[in-house]
């Protein structure tokens, strides 16, 4: 006997989901542990609080989608069910990705955990799961199969599968948006045009699904079964409203993410232009030489540090090289003072 659906019902009609609560709590604790550990190891370079805030916002979106009134009405109203799917598939994963949990793990951990985590992140299974072709296909199948096939009706009838669908949406959304919005140390480094095109190609899937639901009949998959309260719309009208949510809201979120990619592209272009100056090149070359000279290789020859994916030198190596450089200067100063 739920009251009419609305903002007040979303705010007041909460339900407890132990699995969701436990998963969110564990994720928040582990992320907080990483933030504290990085702050202790590198007091001058603590973990950015804005990244921690966005990661927490992603966890909050999951809680609201599954345990607030949105979760309480998802078995009764199809359009509320679609709002929930947009939140789990398109809102929560980008926020979690910007929080950079994998990079935080690498910065906060030490061996053997650090080495194990790096191997897992760059392993073949992880590379396949984050392969843009695979993630794009998985995203398209998740959206269409979950709403336009018999799976939609089965989900309405089986609570266990319904909950599994929620987790699957979060995972697929995370894997799909990771190489597009993230800067994690995974194998795939997509150019900004390709990121933009991927989002542009996947947007019609949301549009097609929304339009198909908007013209669905009473016999279509996903039509809510069973008795409905007097205040609820008819089953067909509810289904059409759900299609409008997927079409309008889904495309709106995808367009907003495209604009974010465009802004990231413009920011990196400005940074690249400023980094081409003579002084910036000299600074980087001097720092790279300093790091190389501080790490002797077998046989006495200097060896450069391990590069992160072949792109940049690790910050810890920079710090260690700078400390070694200061120590050499101090020894030289002491030797000069003793000779006098």
C-alpha positions as CSV (number, residue, x, y, z in Angstrom):
1,X,0.0,0.0,0.0
2,X,2.4,2.6,-1.2
3,X,1.3,6.3,-1.5
4,X,1.3,8.0,-4.9
5,X,4.7,8.2,-6.5
6,X,6.4,11.6,-6.3
7,X,9.4,13.5,-4.8
8,X,8.0,13.1,-1.2
9,X,7.6,9.3,-1.8
10,X,11.2,9.1,-3.1
11,X,12.4,10.9,0.0
12,X,10.3,9.0,2.6
13,X,9.7,5.5,1.3
14,X,13.1,3.8,2.0
15,X,13.8,0.1,2.0
16,X,16.7,-1.8,3.4
17,X,18.9,-3.9,1.0
18,X,21.6,-5.6,3.0
19,X,23.7,-6.6,0.0
20,X,23.7,-3.1,-1.4
21,X,24.4,-1.6,2.0
22,X,27.3,-4.0,2.7
23,X,28.9,-3.5,-0.8
24,X,28.6,0.3,-0.5
25,X,30.0,0.3,3.0
26,X,33.0,-1.9,2.1
27,X,33.8,0.2,-0.9
28,X,33.6,3.5,1.1
29,X,35.8,2.1,3.9
30,X,38.4,0.8,1.4
31,X,38.5,4.0,-0.5
32,X,38.8,6.0,2.7
33,X,41.6,3.8,3.8
34,X,43.4,4.5,0.6
35,X,42.9,8.3,0.9
36,X,44.3,8.3,4.5
37,X,47.3,6.1,3.5
38,X,48.2,8.3,0.6
39,X,48.0,11.3,2.8
40,X,50.4,9.7,5.3
41,X,52.9,8.5,2.7
42,X,52.9,11.8,0.7
43,X,51.8,14.7,3.0
44,X,52.8,17.2,0.4
45,X,50.7,15.5,-2.3
46,X,47.5,14.1,-0.6
47,X,44.7,12.4,-2.6
48,X,42.4,15.1,-4.2
49,X,39.4,15.5,-2.1
50,X,37.2,16.3,-5.1
51,X,37.9,12.8,-6.5
52,X,36.9,11.3,-3.2
53,X,33.7,13.4,-3.2
54,X,32.8,12.2,-6.7
55,X,33.5,8.5,-5.8
56,X,31.2,9.0,-2.7
57,X,28.6,10.6,-5.0
58,X,28.6,7.5,-7.2
59,X,28.0,5.3,-4.2
60,X,25.2,7.6,-3.1
61,X,23.6,7.3,-6.5
62,X,23.6,3.5,-6.1
63,X,22.0,3.8,-2.7
64,X,19.3,6.2,-3.8
65,X,18.5,4.1,-6.9
66,X,18.1,0.9,-4.9
67,X,17.0,1.8,-1.4
68,X,15.1,5.1,-1.6
69,X,11.6,5.5,-3.0
70,X,13.0,4.8,-6.5
71,X,13.9,1.3,-5.4
72,X,10.6,0.9,-3.4
73,X,8.5,1.5,-6.5
74,X,10.6,-0.2,-9.2
75,X,8.4,-3.4,-9.1
76,X,5.2,-1.3,-9.4
77,X,6.0,1.5,-11.9
78,X,7.9,0.8,-15.1
79,X,8.9,4.4,-15.7
80,X,10.4,4.4,-12.2
81,X,12.2,1.2,-13.1
82,X,13.7,3.0,-16.1
83,X,14.8,5.9,-14.0
84,X,16.6,3.4,-11.8
85,X,18.3,1.9,-14.8
86,X,19.6,5.2,-16.0
87,X,21.0,6.0,-12.6
88,X,22.7,2.6,-12.3
89,X,24.0,2.4,-15.9
90,X,24.8,6.0,-16.8
91,X,25.1,8.1,-13.7
92,X,26.8,6.1,-11.0
93,X,29.6,4.5,-13.1
94,X,31.1,7.8,-14.5
95,X,31.2,9.2,-10.9
96,X,33.0,6.1,-9.7
97,X,35.4,6.2,-12.6
98,X,36.4,9.8,-12.0
99,X,37.1,8.9,-8.4
100,X,40.0,6.7,-9.8
101,X,39.8,3.8,-7.3
102,X,42.4,1.7,-9.3
103,X,45.0,4.5,-9.2
104,X,44.3,5.1,-5.6
105,X,44.9,1.4,-4.9
106,X,48.3,1.5,-6.6
107,X,49.3,4.7,-4.8
108,X,48.2,3.4,-1.4
109,X,49.4,-0.2,-1.5
110,X,52.9,-1.7,-1.1
111,X,54.3,-5.0,-2.2
112,X,53.2,-7.6,-2.6
113,X,49.7,-6.1,-2.9
114,X,51.0,-3.3,-5.2
115,X,52.6,-5.8,-7.6
116,X,49.6,-8.1,-7.6
117,X,47.2,-5.2,-8.3
118,X,49.3,-3.9,-11.1
119,X,49.4,-7.4,-12.7
120,X,45.7,-7.9,-12.4
121,X,44.9,-4.5,-13.9
122,X,47.1,-5.2,-16.9
123,X,46.3,-8.9,-17.3
124,X,44.7,-10.3,-20.4
125,X,41.2,-10.9,-18.7
126,X,41.2,-7.3,-17.5
127,X,42.3,-6.0,-20.9
128,X,39.5,-8.0,-22.6
129,X,36.8,-6.8,-20.1
130,X,37.9,-3.2,-20.8
131,X,38.3,-3.6,-24.6
132,X,36.1,-0.9,-26.1
133,X,34.6,-3.2,-28.7
134,X,33.5,-5.7,-26.0
135,X,32.2,-3.0,-23.6
136,X,30.2,-1.3,-26.4
137,X,28.6,-4.6,-27.4
138,X,27.8,-5.4,-23.8
139,X,26.3,-2.0,-23.3
140,X,24.1,-2.3,-26.3
141,X,22.9,-5.8,-25.4
142,X,22.2,-4.8,-21.8
143,X,20.0,-1.9,-22.8
144,X,18.0,-3.7,-25.6
145,X,17.8,-7.2,-24.0
146,X,16.8,-5.9,-20.6
147,X,13.9,-3.9,-22.0
148,X,12.8,-5.3,-25.3
149,X,12.9,-9.1,-24.8
150,X,11.3,-11.6,-22.5
151,X,14.0,-10.8,-20.0
152,X,12.1,-7.7,-19.1
153,X,9.1,-9.7,-18.0
154,X,11.2,-12.3,-16.2
155,X,12.9,-9.5,-14.3
156,X,9.6,-8.2,-13.1
157,X,8.6,-11.6,-11.7
158,X,11.9,-12.7,-10.1
159,X,13.4,-10.5,-7.3
160,X,16.7,-12.3,-7.3
161,X,17.2,-11.7,-11.0
162,X,16.0,-8.1,-10.6
163,X,18.7,-7.5,-8.0
164,X,21.3,-9.2,-10.2
165,X,20.3,-7.0,-13.1
166,X,21.1,-3.9,-10.9
167,X,24.6,-5.2,-10.2
168,X,25.1,-6.1,-13.9
169,X,24.1,-2.6,-15.0
170,X,26.7,-1.0,-12.7
171,X,29.4,-3.3,-13.8
172,X,28.7,-2.9,-17.5
173,X,28.4,0.9,-17.2
174,X,31.7,1.0,-15.3
175,X,33.5,-1.1,-17.9
176,X,32.0,0.8,-20.9
177,X,32.8,4.3,-19.6
178,X,36.2,3.4,-18.1
179,X,38.3,3.8,-21.2
180,X,36.2,6.8,-22.3
181,X,36.1,8.9,-19.2
182,X,38.8,7.4,-17.0
183,X,42.6,7.9,-16.7
184,X,43.2,4.6,-14.9
185,X,46.4,2.6,-15.8
186,X,44.5,0.1,-18.0
187,X,45.8,-1.1,-21.4
188,X,43.5,0.9,-23.6
189,X,44.3,4.5,-24.3
190,X,41.7,5.9,-26.6
191,X,42.1,9.2,-28.5
192,X,39.5,11.8,-27.8
193,X,37.9,11.5,-31.3
194,X,37.4,7.8,-30.7
195,X,35.9,8.4,-27.3
196,X,33.5,10.9,-28.8
197,X,32.5,8.6,-31.6
198,X,31.9,5.7,-29.2
199,X,29.4,7.8,-27.2
200,X,27.8,9.1,-30.5
201,X,27.4,5.5,-31.8
202,X,25.9,4.2,-28.6
203,X,23.4,7.0,-28.2
204,X,21.0,5.6,-30.9
205,X,20.6,2.4,-28.9
206,X,19.0,4.4,-26.0
207,X,16.9,6.3,-28.6
208,X,15.8,3.1,-30.4
209,X,14.9,1.4,-27.1
210,X,13.0,4.4,-25.9
211,X,11.0,4.8,-29.1
212,X,10.2,1.0,-29.2
213,X,8.9,1.2,-25.7
214,X,6.9,4.3,-26.5
215,X,5.0,2.5,-29.2
216,X,4.7,-0.8,-27.3
217,X,1.3,-2.6,-26.9
218,X,-0.2,-4.3,-23.9
219,X,1.3,-7.6,-25.0
220,X,4.9,-6.3,-25.1
221,X,7.6,-7.6,-22.8
222,X,8.0,-5.6,-19.6
223,X,4.4,-4.5,-19.2
224,X,3.9,-4.6,-15.4
225,X,1.7,-7.5,-14.4
226,X,-0.7,-7.8,-11.4
227,X,-3.0,-5.4,-9.8
228,X,-2.2,-1.7,-9.7
229,X,-3.2,1.0,-7.3
230,X,-5.9,3.5,-8.3
231,X,-3.4,6.4,-8.5
232,X,-1.0,4.5,-10.9
233,X,-1.2,5.0,-14.7
234,X,-2.4,2.1,-16.9
235,X,0.2,-0.6,-17.7
236,X,0.5,0.6,-21.3
237,X,0.8,4.2,-20.4
238,X,3.4,3.3,-17.8
239,X,5.4,1.4,-20.4
240,X,5.2,4.4,-22.8
241,X,6.4,6.7,-20.0
242,X,9.3,4.4,-19.4
243,X,10.3,4.7,-23.0
244,X,10.2,8.4,-22.7
245,X,12.6,8.2,-19.8
246,X,15.1,6.1,-21.7
247,X,14.8,8.2,-24.8
248,X,14.9,11.7,-23.3
249,X,16.8,11.3,-20.0
250,X,19.2,8.6,-21.4
251,X,20.1,10.6,-24.5
252,X,20.4,13.7,-22.3
253,X,22.9,12.0,-20.0
254,X,24.8,10.6,-23.0
255,X,25.0,14.1,-24.6
256,X,26.3,15.6,-21.3
257,X,29.0,12.9,-21.2
258,X,30.0,13.8,-24.7
259,X,30.4,17.4,-23.7
260,X,32.6,16.3,-20.8
261,X,34.8,14.4,-23.2
262,X,35.0,17.5,-25.4
263,X,36.1,19.6,-22.4
264,X,38.7,17.0,-21.5
265,X,40.0,17.1,-25.0
266,X,40.2,20.9,-25.0
267,X,42.0,20.9,-21.6
268,X,44.6,18.4,-22.7
269,X,45.2,20.3,-26.0
270,X,45.9,23.4,-24.0
271,X,48.2,21.5,-21.7
272,X,50.0,20.0,-24.7
273,X,50.6,23.4,-26.2
274,X,51.9,24.9,-23.0
275,X,54.2,21.8,-22.6
276,X,55.9,22.4,-25.9
277,X,57.7,25.5,-24.6
278,X,61.5,25.4,-24.4
279,X,61.6,25.7,-20.6
280,X,59.0,22.9,-20.1
281,X,60.9,20.5,-22.3
282,X,64.2,21.4,-20.5
283,X,62.5,20.8,-17.1
284,X,61.2,17.4,-18.1
285,X,64.4,16.2,-19.7
286,X,66.4,17.3,-16.6
287,X,64.0,15.5,-14.3
288,X,64.1,12.3,-16.4
289,X,67.9,12.4,-16.4
290,X,67.9,12.9,-12.6
291,X,65.7,9.9,-12.1
292,X,67.8,7.7,-14.4
293,X,71.0,8.7,-12.7
294,X,69.6,7.8,-9.3
295,X,68.8,4.2,-10.3
296,X,72.0,2.1,-11.1
297,X,71.5,-1.0,-13.2
298,X,73.4,-4.2,-12.9
299,X,77.0,-3.7,-14.1
300,X,77.1,-0.1,-12.9
301,X,75.2,1.4,-15.8
302,X,72.4,3.8,-15.1
303,X,68.9,2.5,-16.0
304,X,65.7,4.5,-16.3
305,X,62.9,3.6,-14.0
306,X,59.9,1.5,-15.1
307,X,57.5,3.6,-17.0
308,X,53.8,3.6,-16.3
309,X,52.4,2.0,-19.4
310,X,55.2,3.5,-21.4
311,X,54.0,7.0,-20.9
312,X,55.1,8.8,-17.8
313,X,57.6,8.2,-14.9
314,X,56.0,7.3,-11.6
315,X,55.7,10.1,-9.1
316,X,57.3,8.0,-6.4
317,X,60.4,7.6,-8.6
318,X,60.4,11.4,-9.1
319,X,60.4,12.0,-5.4
320,X,63.0,9.4,-4.6
321,X,65.3,10.9,-7.3
322,X,64.8,14.4,-6.0
323,X,65.7,13.2,-2.5
324,X,68.8,11.5,-3.8
325,X,69.8,14.6,-5.7
326,X,69.5,16.7,-2.5
327,X,71.5,14.2,-0.6
328,X,74.3,14.4,-3.2
329,X,74.3,18.2,-3.0
330,X,74.5,18.0,0.8
331,X,77.5,15.5,0.6
332,X,79.3,17.8,-1.9
333,X,78.7,20.8,0.4
334,X,80.0,18.9,3.4
335,X,83.1,17.7,1.5
336,X,83.8,21.3,0.4
337,X,83.5,22.5,4.0
338,X,85.8,19.8,5.3
339,X,88.5,20.7,2.7
340,X,88.5,24.3,3.8
